[in-house]
Amino acid sequence: MSVLEVETLHMYPLENAQRHHTDLYELVHRNKPTPVLRRGQSFFIVFKFKDRSYNDKVDVVRLIFNYGTRPVTKFGLPVSEIGVAVLNSNEVNEDIHDWNVHIKGRDPDAITLEVRSPVTAPVGVWRLTVETSVITFNNAAKQIYEYPEFIYILFNPWLKEDLVYMPKEQLLDEYVLNDVGKIWVGPMGTTRGREWVFGQFDAIVLPAVMLLLERTGLQASAKGDPIMLTRAISKLVNSNDDDLGVLQGKWDGEYEGGTAPAAWTGSVPILEKYLETRKEVLYGQCWVFAGVVTTVCRALGIPSRVVSNLVSAHDANESLTIDRYYSSKNDPLPFDPNNPLGEDSIWNYHVWNDVWMARPDLPTGYGGWQAIDATPQEESKGFYQCGPASVEAVKHGEVGLNYDTRFLLASVNADLVRWKEDPDSPVGFRKIECNRYHIGRMIITKQPYIFDPNGDGDRQIITEEYKPSEGTPVERLSLYNGIRGTTRAKRFYELPDAAESDVTFELVDITKINIGDNFSIIVKLNNTSNEVRNIQVALSTGSVFYTGVKAHQIKKASDSFKMQPNSKEQLKLNVTAEEYLDKLVEYCLLKMYVIATVHETKQTWAGEDDFQVIVPNILIT
């Protein structure tokens, strides 16, 4: 009997896509549609044969799925991953970790097959080859048919056996299927939701993501593991470690030769340029990185949301503190004496991503939202990558759990500690102030199902998903749990806090000013003692980038004065528009600093606050 020869093979791309929640992908609707499927879920294929019909007594049909862009060759070249489904009965293989194929329907010259991929299959591009033969003593004669189109297989958050499964299925409308969203940018007081077009269903996105997957260097099996894959995505969306990543970051306001980060409004033009040039795109900042990560993750089927942390700490030395150092004369030191390789900083805001998955590598209870950060800050295992860190682990200070939980804990809940030179201290500095409330003021994401084009009615505050309420005993216990697991943090927190004193200081916050307005730095003092106090104080203001990096000093003043017993004073430093206008940098952020010392009690207090100079919107009609 002659060997069956496949005349046509039809994948029903649109019909299968509707069952797989992939019918929004533009690739499915082209003249030559590309199948886009989800792993662990069955799909249908129709074969039409030449000359004769399929006979299950004598015919052997093997479906060979080859992972990657190169099809299996007749020379048997090695490939990264092959799945083989043999059609030899009408029985269904119940093992969800294996390929399965069985006959769903028959016609005289065609058969309809139901095929299911493994729930652990690597995500990305697959190729299909059909091999037919007959059962004989000499089974050498074979016919080969190669399906000409790529087949995309993605994660399946609708399937409970998949690690990215999300039990509240309606949330997938937001975290996988929604292609337009909001990213909150700006400092505390003037933060706003900025519309971002994720565009994960655009025709160029999946091919661009495949280029990204190819450059991760991961083995094929790891590309089916959302833990390893999202960690690699956090590394490859930035180009810090090599020139293979999507975006180059830049924060100095000089964007010649590229696009200013503020000009981007969506991910598709970035990924399109990346795919076209195969080079890093110029330029990005944290919210741009986070927008692209959301596009990549949602395109692959990983539930993802963008997270904005207002007043975000960058802990450069794993102390779980953000440290400010001053000389014995109250001058800020321009370096960190405990970390010669870097310096702690406080970003006005920082944006990263949460991705949803089970965590079989962690103890029970640490699945769900996992934080990943594609904005380069510190190296993790030798590369600029961060996460996935269980948000639940961050909340409870479980810094020993993978990955980078300690860094995320510091980002949202570090203490701001100020130190002053003191030769009598074992570390050369004494602690003059510890602010437990400054870091992680508010953590924001977009609320599901709501989109407010004219305001922030779609804002969702998720601060308490990342840490207990500030000032509560539980919040302190969470941070102390992290300190207990961090050698350097133990040293810093073992040192005594600054003693209480009888002079109190309050720096009056400024939320925002309109450009061209004058402003004043105001400090309120209260001497509660029955004695005169001699006080030395320094006030200054300067422009800063949103990463906390200083740009220009605008004005500085210092003075010493006597404060009478049981009295109140108010110090003021006036700043005019002419003094600050030519020193503004990108996003028009200003910071004010105050440091004061009480001579009699040796008390030193310091405070800082940042605010935004508002430039009016231009209305074009």
Sequence and secondary structure as in RCSB ss.txt:
>XXXX:A:sequence
MSVLEVETLHMYPLENAQRHHTDLYELVHRNKPTPVLRRGQSFFIVFKFKDRSYNDKVDVVRLIFNYGTRPVTKF
GLPVSEIGVAVLNSNEVNEDIHDWNVHIKGRDPDAITLEVRSPVTAPVGVWRLTVETSVITFNNAAKQIYEYPEF
IYILFNPWLKEDLVYMPKEQLLDEYVLNDVGKIWVGPMGTTRGREWVFGQFDAIVLPAVMLLLERTGLQASAKGD
PIMLTRAISKLVNSNDDDLGVLQGKWDGEYEGGTAPAAWTGSVPILEKYLETRKEVLYGQCWVFAGVVTTVCRAL
GIPSRVVSNLVSAHDANESLTIDRYYSSKNDPLPFDPNNPLGEDSIWNYHVWNDVWMARPDLPTGYGGWQAIDAT
PQEESKGFYQCGPASVEAVKHGEVGLNYDTRFLLASVNADLVRWKEDPDSPVGFRKIECNRYHIGRMIITKQPYI
FDPNGDGDRQIITEEYKPSEGTPVERLSLYNGIRGTTRAKRFYELPDAAESDVTFELVDITKINIGDNFSIIVKL
NNTSNEVRNIQVALSTGSVFYTGVKAHQIKKASDSFKMQPNSKEQLKLNVTAEEYLDKLVEYCLLKMYVIATVHE
TKQTWAGEDDFQVIVPNILIT
>XXXX:A:secstr
     EEEEE  HHHHHHHHT TT GGGGSSS   EEETTSEEEEEEEESSS   TTTEEEEEEEEESSS   TT
    S EEEEEE  S     TTS EEEEEEEETTEEEEEEE  TT   EEEEEEEEEEE SS TT  EEEE  S 
EEEE  TTSTTSTT  SSGGGHHHHTS  EEEEEES TTT EEEEEE  TTSTTHHHHHHHHHHHT   TGGGG 
HHHHHHHHHHHSB SSSS SSEEE  SS  TTS  GGG  BSHHHHHHHHHHSS EEEE HHHHHHHHHHHHHHH
T  EEEEEEEEEEE SSSSSEEEEEE TTS B SS TT TT   EEEEEEEEEEEEE  TTS TT  EEEEE  S
 SS BTTBS    EEHHHHHHT TTSTTTHHHHHHHHH EEEEEEE TTSTTSEEEEEEESSSS  EEEEE TT 
  TTSSTTEEE HHHHS  TTSHHHHHHHHHHHHT HHHHHHHHS      SEEEEE    EEETT  EEEEEEE
EE SSS EEEEEEEEEEEE TTS EEEEEEEEEEEEEE TTEEEEEEEEE HHHHGGG  TT EEEEEEEEEETT
T  EEEEEEEEEEE       
